[in-house]
Amino acid sequence: MQDIEEKLAHLERVVDDLSGVVARQQDEIDRLTRRVEMLMQREAEREDAGGGGVHLGDEKPPHW
């Protein structure tokens, strides 16, 4: 019986530790999701403003 109680206590501790890890990961995912949304909104605003930026990938080098 004592062996089962020790295993149960160990499992409860592991579950608590994993719960903390999952909570931190969710916080990080939420933070990164907000950042991506912000960057996408900025890029959409930049495109709506006329796209005055230079698209270097579309231009030929000056020596061509």
PDBQT receptor file of N, H, CA, C and O in Angstrom, charges set to zero:
ATOM      1  N   MET A   1       0.829  -1.191   0.000  1.00  0.00    +0.000 N 
ATOM      2  CA  MET A   1       0.000   0.000   0.000  1.00  0.00    +0.000 C 
ATOM      3  C   MET A   1       0.884   1.269   0.000  1.00  0.00    +0.000 C 
ATOM      4  O   MET A   1       0.585   2.243  -0.690  1.00  0.00    +0.000 OA
ATOM      5  N   GLN A   2       1.956   1.235   0.774  1.00  0.00    +0.000 N 
ATOM      6  H   GLN A   2       2.199   0.443   1.334  1.00  0.00    +0.000 HD
ATOM      7  CA  GLN A   2       2.849   2.392   0.841  1.00  0.00    +0.000 C 
ATOM      8  C   GLN A   2       3.484   2.651  -0.528  1.00  0.00    +0.000 C 
ATOM      9  O   GLN A   2       3.672   3.804  -0.918  1.00  0.00    +0.000 OA
ATOM     10  N   ASP A   3       3.808   1.599  -1.244  1.00  0.00    +0.000 N 
ATOM     11  H   ASP A   3       3.655   0.663  -0.928  1.00  0.00    +0.000 HD
ATOM     12  CA  ASP A   3       4.393   1.739  -2.580  1.00  0.00    +0.000 C 
ATOM     13  C   ASP A   3       3.425   2.458  -3.517  1.00  0.00    +0.000 C 
ATOM     14  O   ASP A   3       3.837   3.314  -4.299  1.00  0.00    +0.000 OA
ATOM     15  N   ILE A   4       2.166   2.118  -3.439  1.00  0.00    +0.000 N 
ATOM     16  H   ILE A   4       1.832   1.422  -2.803  1.00  0.00    +0.000 HD
ATOM     17  CA  ILE A   4       1.145   2.763  -4.282  1.00  0.00    +0.000 C 
ATOM     18  C   ILE A   4       1.002   4.234  -3.904  1.00  0.00    +0.000 C 
ATOM     19  O   ILE A   4       0.866   5.087  -4.780  1.00  0.00    +0.000 OA
ATOM     20  N   GLU A   5       1.031   4.535  -2.615  1.00  0.00    +0.000 N 
ATOM     21  H   GLU A   5       1.141   3.841  -1.903  1.00  0.00    +0.000 HD
ATOM     22  CA  GLU A   5       0.922   5.922  -2.166  1.00  0.00    +0.000 C 
ATOM     23  C   GLU A   5       2.113   6.747  -2.643  1.00  0.00    +0.000 C 
ATOM     24  O   GLU A   5       1.949   7.904  -3.030  1.00  0.00    +0.000 OA
ATOM     25  N   GLU A   6       3.313   6.162  -2.619  1.00  0.00    +0.000 N 
ATOM     26  H   GLU A   6       3.447   5.223  -2.304  1.00  0.00    +0.000 HD
ATOM     27  CA  GLU A   6       4.493   6.870  -3.100  1.00  0.00    +0.000 C 
ATOM     28  C   GLU A   6       4.402   7.137  -4.601  1.00  0.00    +0.000 C 
ATOM     29  O   GLU A   6       4.734   8.226  -5.068  1.00  0.00    +0.000 OA
ATOM     30  N   LYS A   7       3.953   6.143  -5.340  1.00  0.00    +0.000 N 
ATOM     31  H   LYS A   7       3.683   5.258  -4.961  1.00  0.00    +0.000 HD
ATOM     32  CA  LYS A   7       3.802   6.316  -6.793  1.00  0.00    +0.000 C 
ATOM     33  C   LYS A   7       2.746   7.375  -7.100  1.00  0.00    +0.000 C 
ATOM     34  O   LYS A   7       2.920   8.187  -8.009  1.00  0.00    +0.000 OA
ATOM     35  N   LEU A   8       1.660   7.364  -6.346  1.00  0.00    +0.000 N 
ATOM     36  H   LEU A   8       1.519   6.704  -5.607  1.00  0.00    +0.000 HD
ATOM     37  CA  LEU A   8       0.602   8.356  -6.546  1.00  0.00    +0.000 C 
ATOM     38  C   LEU A   8       1.124   9.763  -6.251  1.00  0.00    +0.000 C 
ATOM     39  O   LEU A   8       0.835  10.702  -6.993  1.00  0.00    +0.000 OA
ATOM     40  N   ALA A   9       1.886   9.908  -5.178  1.00  0.00    +0.000 N 
ATOM     41  H   ALA A   9       2.121   9.146  -4.576  1.00  0.00    +0.000 HD
ATOM     42  CA  ALA A   9       2.446  11.222  -4.832  1.00  0.00    +0.000 C 
ATOM     43  C   ALA A   9       3.392  11.682  -5.933  1.00  0.00    +0.000 C 
ATOM     44  O   ALA A   9       3.382  12.852  -6.315  1.00  0.00    +0.000 OA
ATOM     45  N   HIS A  10       4.200  10.775  -6.440  1.00  0.00    +0.000 N 
ATOM     46  H   HIS A  10       4.209   9.824  -6.130  1.00  0.00    +0.000 HD
ATOM     47  CA  HIS A  10       5.119  11.110  -7.529  1.00  0.00    +0.000 C 
ATOM     48  C   HIS A  10       4.338  11.546  -8.770  1.00  0.00    +0.000 C 
ATOM     49  O   HIS A  10       4.673  12.552  -9.396  1.00  0.00    +0.000 OA
ATOM     50  N   LEU A  11       3.307  10.793  -9.120  1.00  0.00    +0.000 N 
ATOM     51  H   LEU A  11       3.035   9.976  -8.612  1.00  0.00    +0.000 HD
ATOM     52  CA  LEU A  11       2.501  11.127 -10.301  1.00  0.00    +0.000 C 
ATOM     53  C   LEU A  11       1.800  12.473 -10.142  1.00  0.00    +0.000 C 
ATOM     54  O   LEU A  11       1.702  13.239 -11.101  1.00  0.00    +0.000 OA
ATOM     55  N   GLU A  12       1.318  12.761  -8.946  1.00  0.00    +0.000 N 
ATOM     56  H   GLU A  12       1.398  12.139  -8.168  1.00  0.00    +0.000 HD
ATOM     57  CA  GLU A  12       0.667  14.054  -8.700  1.00  0.00    +0.000 C 
ATOM     58  C   GLU A  12       1.668  15.199  -8.890  1.00  0.00    +0.000 C 
ATOM     59  O   GLU A  12       1.329  16.241  -9.451  1.00  0.00    +0.000 OA
ATOM     60  N   ARG A  13       2.892  14.999  -8.420  1.00  0.00    +0.000 N 
ATOM     61  H   ARG A  13       3.167  14.153  -7.964  1.00  0.00    +0.000 HD
ATOM     62  CA  ARG A  13       3.920  16.029  -8.581  1.00  0.00    +0.000 C 
ATOM     63  C   ARG A  13       4.259  16.228 -10.061  1.00  0.00    +0.000 C 
ATOM     64  O   ARG A  13       4.412  17.359 -10.522  1.00  0.00    +0.000 OA
ATOM     65  N   VAL A  14       4.374  15.127 -10.795  1.00  0.00    +0.000 N 
ATOM     66  H   VAL A  14       4.250  14.208 -10.421  1.00  0.00    +0.000 HD
ATOM     67  CA  VAL A  14       4.681  15.215 -12.222  1.00  0.00    +0.000 C 
ATOM     68  C   VAL A  14       3.547  15.926 -12.965  1.00  0.00    +0.000 C 
ATOM     69  O   VAL A  14       3.805  16.760 -13.832  1.00  0.00    +0.000 OA
ATOM     70  N   VAL A  15       2.320  15.607 -12.637  1.00  0.00    +0.000 N 
ATOM     71  H   VAL A  15       2.111  14.929 -11.932  1.00  0.00    +0.000 HD
ATOM     72  CA  VAL A  15       1.175  16.254 -13.276  1.00  0.00    +0.000 C 
ATOM     73  C   VAL A  15       1.180  17.749 -12.987  1.00  0.00    +0.000 C 
ATOM     74  O   VAL A  15       0.920  18.554 -13.882  1.00  0.00    +0.000 OA
ATOM     75  N   ASP A  16       1.472  18.127 -11.751  1.00  0.00    +0.000 N 
ATOM     76  H   ASP A  16       1.683  17.473 -11.024  1.00  0.00    +0.000 HD
ATOM     77  CA  ASP A  16       1.546  19.553 -11.406  1.00  0.00    +0.000 C 
ATOM     78  C   ASP A  16       2.664  20.251 -12.185  1.00  0.00    +0.000 C 
ATOM     79  O   ASP A  16       2.483  21.362 -12.684  1.00  0.00    +0.000 OA
ATOM     80  N   ASP A  17       3.813  19.593 -12.282  1.00  0.00    +0.000 N 
ATOM     81  H   ASP A  17       3.960  18.691 -11.876  1.00  0.00    +0.000 HD
ATOM     82  CA  ASP A  17       4.929  20.172 -13.042  1.00  0.00    +0.000 C 
ATOM     83  C   ASP A  17       4.553  20.347 -14.513  1.00  0.00    +0.000 C 
ATOM     84  O   ASP A  17       4.814  21.393 -15.108  1.00  0.00    +0.000 OA
ATOM     85  N   LEU A  18       3.944  19.326 -15.089  1.00  0.00    +0.000 N 
ATOM     86  H   LEU A  18       3.732  18.476 -14.606  1.00  0.00    +0.000 HD
ATOM     87  CA  LEU A  18       3.552  19.398 -16.499  1.00  0.00    +0.000 C 
ATOM     88  C   LEU A  18       2.473  20.450 -16.719  1.00  0.00    +0.000 C 
ATOM     89  O   LEU A  18       2.453  21.118 -17.752  1.00  0.00    +0.000 OA
ATOM     90  N   SER A  19       1.589  20.593 -15.761  1.00  0.00    +0.000 N 
ATOM     91  H   SER A  19       1.605  20.050 -14.922  1.00  0.00    +0.000 HD
ATOM     92  CA  SER A  19       0.550  21.613 -15.868  1.00  0.00    +0.000 C 
ATOM     93  C   SER A  19       1.173  23.002 -15.930  1.00  0.00    +0.000 C 
ATOM     94  O   SER A  19       0.726  23.858 -16.693  1.00  0.00    +0.000 OA
ATOM     95  N   GLY A  20       2.203  23.218 -15.127  1.00  0.00    +0.000 N 
ATOM     96  H   GLY A  20       2.567  22.522 -14.507  1.00  0.00    +0.000 HD
ATOM     97  CA  GLY A  20       2.905  24.506 -15.162  1.00  0.00    +0.000 C 
ATOM     98  C   GLY A  20       3.589  24.736 -16.496  1.00  0.00    +0.000 C 
ATOM     99  O   GLY A  20       3.574  25.849 -17.024  1.00  0.00    +0.000 OA
ATOM    100  N   VAL A  21       4.185  23.693 -17.040  1.00  0.00    +0.000 N 
ATOM    101  H   VAL A  21       4.198  22.790 -16.611  1.00  0.00    +0.000 HD
ATOM    102  CA  VAL A  21       4.849  23.811 -18.341  1.00  0.00    +0.000 C 
ATOM    103  C   VAL A  21       3.830  24.159 -19.421  1.00  0.00    +0.000 C 
ATOM    104  O   VAL A  21       4.068  25.040 -20.247  1.00  0.00    +0.000 OA
ATOM    105  N   VAL A  22       2.703  23.469 -19.412  1.00  0.00    +0.000 N 
ATOM    106  H   VAL A  22       2.509  22.753 -18.741  1.00  0.00    +0.000 HD
ATOM    107  CA  VAL A  22       1.666  23.727 -20.416  1.00  0.00    +0.000 C 
ATOM    108  C   VAL A  22       1.131  25.150 -20.279  1.00  0.00    +0.000 C 
ATOM    109  O   VAL A  22       0.887  25.816 -21.286  1.00  0.00    +0.000 OA
ATOM    110  N   ALA A  23       0.948  25.617 -19.063  1.00  0.00    +0.000 N 
ATOM    111  H   ALA A  23       1.145  25.076 -18.245  1.00  0.00    +0.000 HD
ATOM    112  CA  ALA A  23       0.451  26.984 -18.847  1.00  0.00    +0.000 C 
ATOM    113  C   ALA A  23       1.449  28.006 -19.391  1.00  0.00    +0.000 C 
ATOM    114  O   ALA A  23       1.046  28.976 -20.033  1.00  0.00    +0.000 OA
ATOM    115  N   ARG A  24       2.746  27.803 -19.145  1.00  0.00    +0.000 N 
ATOM    116  H   ARG A  24       3.074  27.015 -18.624  1.00  0.00    +0.000 HD
ATOM    117  CA  ARG A  24       3.765  28.726 -19.669  1.00  0.00    +0.000 C 
ATOM    118  C   ARG A  24       3.805  28.684 -21.191  1.00  0.00    +0.000 C 
ATOM    119  O   ARG A  24       3.950  29.718 -21.842  1.00  0.00    +0.000 OA
ATOM    120  N   GLN A  25       3.677  27.496 -21.751  1.00  0.00    +0.000 N 
ATOM    121  H   GLN A  25       3.558  26.656 -21.222  1.00  0.00    +0.000 HD
ATOM    122  CA  GLN A  25       3.671  27.384 -23.213  1.00  0.00    +0.000 C 
ATOM    123  C   GLN A  25       2.467  28.103 -23.808  1.00  0.00    +0.000 C 
ATOM    124  O   GLN A  25       2.592  28.756 -24.844  1.00  0.00    +0.000 OA
ATOM    125  N   GLN A  26       1.309  27.995 -23.173  1.00  0.00    +0.000 N 
ATOM    126  H   GLN A  26       1.208  27.464 -22.331  1.00  0.00    +0.000 HD
ATOM    127  CA  GLN A  26       0.123  28.678 -23.681  1.00  0.00    +0.000 C 
ATOM    128  C   GLN A  26       0.302  30.187 -23.614  1.00  0.00    +0.000 C 
ATOM    129  O   GLN A  26      -0.105  30.902 -24.531  1.00  0.00    +0.000 OA
ATOM    130  N   ASP A  27       0.905  30.675 -22.542  1.00  0.00    +0.000 N 
ATOM    131  H   ASP A  27       1.235  30.095 -21.798  1.00  0.00    +0.000 HD
ATOM    132  CA  ASP A  27       1.181  32.107 -22.442  1.00  0.00    +0.000 C 
ATOM    133  C   ASP A  27       2.089  32.563 -23.578  1.00  0.00    +0.000 C 
ATOM    134  O   ASP A  27       1.861  33.612 -24.182  1.00  0.00    +0.000 OA
ATOM    135  N   GLU A  28       3.124  31.767 -23.866  1.00  0.00    +0.000 N 
ATOM    136  H   GLU A  28       3.309  30.915 -23.376  1.00  0.00    +0.000 HD
ATOM    137  CA  GLU A  28       4.055  32.098 -24.949  1.00  0.00    +0.000 C 
ATOM    138  C   GLU A  28       3.347  32.055 -26.305  1.00  0.00    +0.000 C 
ATOM    139  O   GLU A  28       3.571  32.926 -27.145  1.00  0.00    +0.000 OA
ATOM    140  N   ILE A  29       2.509  31.067 -26.521  1.00  0.00    +0.000 N 
ATOM    141  H   ILE A  29       2.327  30.359 -25.838  1.00  0.00    +0.000 HD
ATOM    142  CA  ILE A  29       1.754  30.969 -27.773  1.00  0.00    +0.000 C 
ATOM    143  C   ILE A  29       0.849  32.182 -27.934  1.00  0.00    +0.000 C 
ATOM    144  O   ILE A  29       0.770  32.760 -29.018  1.00  0.00    +0.000 OA
ATOM    145  N   ASP A  30       0.170  32.567 -26.866  1.00  0.00    +0.000 N 
ATOM    146  H   ASP A  30       0.235  32.098 -25.986  1.00  0.00    +0.000 HD
ATOM    147  CA  ASP A  30      -0.710  33.741 -26.923  1.00  0.00    +0.000 C 
ATOM    148  C   ASP A  30       0.083  35.004 -27.257  1.00  0.00    +0.000 C 
ATOM    149  O   ASP A  30      -0.350  35.819 -28.072  1.00  0.00    +0.000 OA
ATOM    150  N   ARG A  31       1.250  35.161 -26.620  1.00  0.00    +0.000 N 
ATOM    151  H   ARG A  31       1.601  34.499 -25.958  1.00  0.00    +0.000 HD
ATOM    152  CA  ARG A  31       2.084  36.335 -26.873  1.00  0.00    +0.000 C 
ATOM    153  C   ARG A  31       2.559  36.360 -28.323  1.00  0.00    +0.000 C 
ATOM    154  O   ARG A  31       2.513  37.401 -28.978  1.00  0.00    +0.000 OA
ATOM    155  N   LEU A  32       3.007  35.232 -28.814  1.00  0.00    +0.000 N 
ATOM    156  H   LEU A  32       3.045  34.386 -28.282  1.00  0.00    +0.000 HD
ATOM    157  CA  LEU A  32       3.489  35.168 -30.192  1.00  0.00    +0.000 C 
ATOM    158  C   LEU A  32       2.359  35.371 -31.191  1.00  0.00    +0.000 C 
ATOM    159  O   LEU A  32       2.558  35.990 -32.236  1.00  0.00    +0.000 OA
ATOM    160  N   THR A  33       1.182  34.858 -30.878  1.00  0.00    +0.000 N 
ATOM    161  H   THR A  33       1.020  34.355 -30.029  1.00  0.00    +0.000 HD
ATOM    162  CA  THR A  33       0.025  35.058 -31.750  1.00  0.00    +0.000 C 
ATOM    163  C   THR A  33      -0.309  36.545 -31.857  1.00  0.00    +0.000 C 
ATOM    164  O   THR A  33      -0.593  37.046 -32.945  1.00  0.00    +0.000 OA
ATOM    165  N   ARG A  34      -0.272  37.239 -30.736  1.00  0.00    +0.000 N 
ATOM    166  H   ARG A  34      -0.041  36.832 -29.852  1.00  0.00    +0.000 HD
ATOM    167  CA  ARG A  34      -0.542  38.686 -30.757  1.00  0.00    +0.000 C 
ATOM    168  C   ARG A  34       0.502  39.417 -31.596  1.00  0.00    +0.000 C 
ATOM    169  O   ARG A  34       0.168  40.337 -32.343  1.00  0.00    +0.000 OA
ATOM    170  N   ARG A  35       1.759  39.012 -31.476  1.00  0.00    +0.000 N 
ATOM    171  H   ARG A  35       2.031  38.264 -30.869  1.00  0.00    +0.000 HD
ATOM    172  CA  ARG A  35       2.828  39.659 -32.263  1.00  0.00    +0.000 C 
ATOM    173  C   ARG A  35       2.642  39.428 -33.756  1.00  0.00    +0.000 C 
ATOM    174  O   ARG A  35       2.801  40.350 -34.556  1.00  0.00    +0.000 OA
ATOM    175  N   VAL A  36       2.306  38.204 -34.128  1.00  0.00    +0.000 N 
ATOM    176  H   VAL A  36       2.176  37.455 -33.478  1.00  0.00    +0.000 HD
ATOM    177  CA  VAL A  36       2.085  37.900 -35.547  1.00  0.00    +0.000 C 
ATOM    178  C   VAL A  36       0.908  38.700 -36.079  1.00  0.00    +0.000 C 
ATOM    179  O   VAL A  36       0.978  39.246 -37.180  1.00  0.00    +0.000 OA
ATOM    180  N   GLU A  37      -0.175  38.777 -35.310  1.00  0.00    +0.000 N 
ATOM    181  H   GLU A  37      -0.233  38.333 -34.416  1.00  0.00    +0.000 HD
ATOM    182  CA  GLU A  37      -1.330  39.564 -35.743  1.00  0.00    +0.000 C 
ATOM    183  C   GLU A  37      -0.961  41.030 -35.916  1.00  0.00    +0.000 C 
ATOM    184  O   GLU A  37      -1.391  41.669 -36.876  1.00  0.00    +0.000 OA
ATOM    185  N   MET A  38      -0.163  41.570 -34.992  1.00  0.00    +0.000 N 
ATOM    186  H   MET A  38       0.187  41.052 -34.212  1.00  0.00    +0.000 HD
ATOM    187  CA  MET A  38       0.272  42.958 -35.081  1.00  0.00    +0.000 C 
ATOM    188  C   MET A  38       1.111  43.174 -36.344  1.00  0.00    +0.000 C 
ATOM    189  O   MET A  38       0.918  44.155 -37.062  1.00  0.00    +0.000 OA
ATOM    190  N   LEU A  39       2.035  42.261 -36.608  1.00  0.00    +0.000 N 
ATOM    191  H   LEU A  39       2.191  41.464 -36.025  1.00  0.00    +0.000 HD
ATOM    192  CA  LEU A  39       2.881  42.390 -37.792  1.00  0.00    +0.000 C 
ATOM    193  C   LEU A  39       2.066  42.264 -39.077  1.00  0.00    +0.000 C 
ATOM    194  O   LEU A  39       2.321  42.978 -40.047  1.00  0.00    +0.000 OA
ATOM    195  N   MET A  40       1.102  41.372 -39.086  1.00  0.00    +0.000 N 
ATOM    196  H   MET A  40       0.895  40.793 -38.298  1.00  0.00    +0.000 HD
ATOM    197  CA  MET A  40       0.253  41.234 -40.272  1.00  0.00    +0.000 C 
ATOM    198  C   MET A  40      -0.570  42.494 -40.498  1.00  0.00    +0.000 C 
ATOM    199  O   MET A  40      -0.754  42.925 -41.637  1.00  0.00    +0.000 OA
ATOM    200  N   GLN A  41      -1.067  43.085 -39.414  1.00  0.00    +0.000 N 
ATOM    201  H   GLN A  41      -0.918  42.735 -38.489  1.00  0.00    +0.000 HD
ATOM    202  CA  GLN A  41      -1.831  44.323 -39.539  1.00  0.00    +0.000 C 
ATOM    203  C   GLN A  41      -0.941  45.444 -40.063  1.00  0.00    +0.000 C 
ATOM    204  O   GLN A  41      -1.358  46.215 -40.928  1.00  0.00    +0.000 OA
ATOM    205  N   ARG A  42       0.276  45.538 -39.546  1.00  0.00    +0.000 N 
ATOM    206  H   ARG A  42       0.614  44.911 -38.844  1.00  0.00    +0.000 HD
ATOM    207  CA  ARG A  42       1.214  46.559 -40.027  1.00  0.00    +0.000 C 
ATOM    208  C   ARG A  42       1.490  46.396 -41.515  1.00  0.00    +0.000 C 
ATOM    209  O   ARG A  42       1.495  47.373 -42.264  1.00  0.00    +0.000 OA
ATOM    210  N   GLU A  43       1.720  45.164 -41.936  1.00  0.00    +0.000 N 
ATOM    211  H   GLU A  43       1.716  44.370 -41.328  1.00  0.00    +0.000 HD
ATOM    212  CA  GLU A  43       2.008  44.916 -43.338  1.00  0.00    +0.000 C 
ATOM    213  C   GLU A  43       0.801  45.250 -44.212  1.00  0.00    +0.000 C 
ATOM    214  O   GLU A  43       0.961  45.799 -45.303  1.00  0.00    +0.000 OA
ATOM    215  N   ALA A  44      -0.406  44.924 -43.744  1.00  0.00    +0.000 N 
ATOM    216  H   ALA A  44      -0.536  44.479 -42.858  1.00  0.00    +0.000 HD
ATOM    217  CA  ALA A  44      -1.609  45.266 -44.499  1.00  0.00    +0.000 C 
ATOM    218  C   ALA A  44      -1.753  46.782 -44.615  1.00  0.00    +0.000 C 
ATOM    219  O   ALA A  44      -2.118  47.292 -45.674  1.00  0.00    +0.000 OA
ATOM    220  N   GLU A  45      -1.469  47.501 -43.530  1.00  0.00    +0.000 N 
ATOM    221  H   GLU A  45      -1.172  47.087 -42.670  1.00  0.00    +0.000 HD
ATOM    222  CA  GLU A  45      -1.541  48.962 -43.574  1.00  0.00    +0.000 C 
ATOM    223  C   GLU A  45      -0.501  49.525 -44.538  1.00  0.00    +0.000 C 
ATOM    224  O   GLU A  45      -0.774  50.483 -45.261  1.00  0.00    +0.000 OA
ATOM    225  N   ARG A  46       0.678  48.937 -44.547  1.00  0.00    +0.000 N 
ATOM    226  H   ARG A  46       0.900  48.159 -43.959  1.00  0.00    +0.000 HD
ATOM    227  CA  ARG A  46       1.733  49.386 -45.446  1.00  0.00    +0.000 C 
ATOM    228  C   ARG A  46       1.318  49.166 -46.903  1.00  0.00    +0.000 C 
ATOM    229  O   ARG A  46       1.548  50.028 -47.751  1.00  0.00    +0.000 OA
ATOM    230  N   GLU A  47       0.714  48.024 -47.191  1.00  0.00    +0.000 N 
ATOM    231  H   GLU A  47       0.527  47.324 -46.502  1.00  0.00    +0.000 HD
ATOM    232  CA  GLU A  47       0.250  47.747 -48.552  1.00  0.00    +0.000 C 
ATOM    233  C   GLU A  47      -0.883  48.689 -48.954  1.00  0.00    +0.000 C 
ATOM    234  O   GLU A  47      -0.941  49.149 -50.094  1.00  0.00    +0.000 OA
ATOM    235  N   ASP A  48      -1.789  48.976 -48.007  1.00  0.00    +0.000 N 
ATOM    236  H   ASP A  48      -1.742  48.603 -47.081  1.00  0.00    +0.000 HD
ATOM    237  CA  ASP A  48      -2.894  49.892 -48.293  1.00  0.00    +0.000 C 
ATOM    238  C   ASP A  48      -2.403  51.310 -48.535  1.00  0.00    +0.000 C 
ATOM    239  O   ASP A  48      -3.025  52.071 -49.277  1.00  0.00    +0.000 OA
ATOM    240  N   ALA A  49      -1.287  51.665 -47.909  1.00  0.00    +0.000 N 
ATOM    241  H   ALA A  49      -0.782  51.047 -47.307  1.00  0.00    +0.000 HD
ATOM    242  CA  ALA A  49      -0.761  53.027 -48.043  1.00  0.00    +0.000 C 
ATOM    243  C   ALA A  49      -0.059  53.241 -49.383  1.00  0.00    +0.000 C 
ATOM    244  O   ALA A  49       0.496  54.315 -49.618  1.00  0.00    +0.000 OA
ATOM    245  N   GLY A  50      -0.073  52.275 -50.235  1.00  0.00    +0.000 N 
ATOM    246  H   GLY A  50      -0.524  51.403 -50.044  1.00  0.00    +0.000 HD
ATOM    247  CA  GLY A  50       0.505  52.464 -51.551  1.00  0.00    +0.000 C 
ATOM    248  C   GLY A  50       1.754  51.651 -51.791  1.00  0.00    +0.000 C 
ATOM    249  O   GLY A  50       2.306  51.667 -52.891  1.00  0.00    +0.000 OA
ATOM    250  N   GLY A  51       2.196  50.956 -50.798  1.00  0.00    +0.000 N 
ATOM    251  H   GLY A  51       1.748  50.943 -49.904  1.00  0.00    +0.000 HD
ATOM    252  CA  GLY A  51       3.370  50.113 -50.986  1.00  0.00    +0.000 C 
ATOM    253  C   GLY A  51       4.569  50.888 -51.477  1.00  0.00    +0.000 C 
ATOM    254  O   GLY A  51       5.255  50.450 -52.400  1.00  0.00    +0.000 OA
ATOM    255  N   GLY A  52       4.833  52.032 -50.878  1.00  0.00    +0.000 N 
ATOM    256  H   GLY A  52       4.276  52.388 -50.128  1.00  0.00    +0.000 HD
ATOM    257  CA  GLY A  52       5.933  52.862 -51.300  1.00  0.00    +0.000 C 
ATOM    258  C   GLY A  52       7.299  52.240 -51.096  1.00  0.00    +0.000 C 
ATOM    259  O   GLY A  52       8.305  52.796 -51.535  1.00  0.00    +0.000 OA
ATOM    260  N   GLY A  53       7.349  51.115 -50.449  1.00  0.00    +0.000 N 
ATOM    261  H   GLY A  53       6.531  50.663 -50.092  1.00  0.00    +0.000 HD
ATOM    262  CA  GLY A  53       8.636  50.469 -50.205  1.00  0.00    +0.000 C 
ATOM    263  C   GLY A  53       9.192  49.839 -51.472  1.00  0.00    +0.000 C 
ATOM    264  O   GLY A  53       8.453  49.544 -52.411  1.00  0.00    +0.000 OA
ATOM    265  N   VAL A  54      10.460  49.644 -51.485  1.00  0.00    +0.000 N 
ATOM    266  H   VAL A  54      11.061  49.884 -50.722  1.00  0.00    +0.000 HD
ATOM    267  CA  VAL A  54      11.141  49.049 -52.638  1.00  0.00    +0.000 C 
ATOM    268  C   VAL A  54      11.136  47.538 -52.465  1.00  0.00    +0.000 C 
ATOM    269  O   VAL A  54      11.522  47.033 -51.411  1.00  0.00    +0.000 OA
ATOM    270  N   HIS A  55      10.705  46.820 -53.483  1.00  0.00    +0.000 N 
ATOM    271  H   HIS A  55      10.392  47.230 -54.339  1.00  0.00    +0.000 HD
ATOM    272  CA  HIS A  55      10.727  45.366 -53.466  1.00  0.00    +0.000 C 
ATOM    273  C   HIS A  55      11.999  44.923 -54.173  1.00  0.00    +0.000 C 
ATOM    274  O   HIS A  55      12.011  44.734 -55.390  1.00  0.00    +0.000 OA
ATOM    275  N   LEU A  56      13.049  44.761 -53.417  1.00  0.00    +0.000 N 
ATOM    276  H   LEU A  56      13.040  44.914 -52.428  1.00  0.00    +0.000 HD
ATOM    277  CA  LEU A  56      14.344  44.457 -54.001  1.00  0.00    +0.000 C 
ATOM    278  C   LEU A  56      14.338  43.135 -54.758  1.00  0.00    +0.000 C 
ATOM    279  O   LEU A  56      15.102  42.972 -55.709  1.00  0.00    +0.000 OA
ATOM    280  N   GLY A  57      13.519  42.215 -54.369  1.00  0.00    +0.000 N 
ATOM    281  H   GLY A  57      12.899  42.348 -53.596  1.00  0.00    +0.000 HD
ATOM    282  CA  GLY A  57      13.479  40.931 -55.050  1.00  0.00    +0.000 C 
ATOM    283  C   GLY A  57      12.922  41.028 -56.457  1.00  0.00    +0.000 C 
ATOM    284  O   GLY A  57      13.171  40.144 -57.276  1.00  0.00    +0.000 OA
ATOM    285  N   ASP A  58      12.174  42.082 -56.758  1.00  0.00    +0.000 N 
ATOM    286  H   ASP A  58      11.972  42.800 -56.092  1.00  0.00    +0.000 HD
ATOM    287  CA  ASP A  58      11.550  42.249 -58.063  1.00  0.00    +0.000 C 
ATOM    288  C   ASP A  58      12.378  43.131 -59.010  1.00  0.00    +0.000 C 
ATOM    289  O   ASP A  58      12.066  43.235 -60.196  1.00  0.00    +0.000 OA
ATOM    290  N   GLU A  59      13.406  43.747 -58.495  1.00  0.00    +0.000 N 
ATOM    291  H   GLU A  59      13.660  43.663 -57.531  1.00  0.00    +0.000 HD
ATOM    292  CA  GLU A  59      14.179  44.677 -59.310  1.00  0.00    +0.000 C 
ATOM    293  C   GLU A  59      15.452  44.019 -59.835  1.00  0.00    +0.000 C 
ATOM    294  O   GLU A  59      16.047  43.163 -59.179  1.00  0.00    +0.000 OA
ATOM    295  N   LYS A  60      15.853  44.438 -61.030  1.00  0.00    +0.000 N 
ATOM    296  H   LYS A  60      15.370  45.132 -61.563  1.00  0.00    +0.000 HD
ATOM    297  CA  LYS A  60      17.113  43.973 -61.589  1.00  0.00    +0.000 C 
ATOM    298  C   LYS A  60      18.245  44.784 -60.976  1.00  0.00    +0.000 C 
ATOM    299  O   LYS A  60      18.062  45.960 -60.663  1.00  0.00    +0.000 OA
ATOM    300  N   PRO A  61      19.397  44.180 -60.803  1.00  0.00    +0.000 N 
ATOM    301  CA  PRO A  61      20.540  44.950 -60.296  1.00  0.00    +0.000 C 
ATOM    302  C   PRO A  61      20.915  46.045 -61.289  1.00  0.00    +0.000 C 
ATOM    303  O   PRO A  61      20.618  45.927 -62.478  1.00  0.00    +0.000 OA
ATOM    304  N   PRO A  62      21.563  47.106 -60.815  1.00  0.00    +0.000 N 
ATOM    305  CA  PRO A  62      21.880  48.251 -61.690  1.00  0.00    +0.000 C 
ATOM    306  C   PRO A  62      22.804  47.891 -62.843  1.00  0.00    +0.000 C 
ATOM    307  O   PRO A  62      22.811  48.615 -63.838  1.00  0.00    +0.000 OA
ATOM    308  N   HIS A  63      23.569  46.838 -62.773  1.00  0.00    +0.000 N 
ATOM    309  H   HIS A  63      23.563  46.250 -61.965  1.00  0.00    +0.000 HD
ATOM    310  CA  HIS A  63      24.496  46.519 -63.836  1.00  0.00    +0.000 C 
ATOM    311  C   HIS A  63      23.844  45.727 -64.971  1.00  0.00    +0.000 C 
ATOM    312  O   HIS A  63      24.541  45.348 -65.912  1.00  0.00    +0.000 OA
ATOM    313  N   TRP A  64      22.550  45.465 -64.921  1.00  0.00    +0.000 N 
ATOM    314  H   TRP A  64      21.983  45.773 -64.157  1.00  0.00    +0.000 HD
ATOM    315  CA  TRP A  64      21.878  44.716 -65.990  1.00  0.00    +0.000 C 
ATOM    316  C   TRP A  64      21.364  45.631 -67.038  1.00  0.00    +0.000 C 
ATOM    317  O   TRP A  64      20.769  45.178 -68.016  1.00  0.00    +0.000 OA
TER     318      TRP A  64
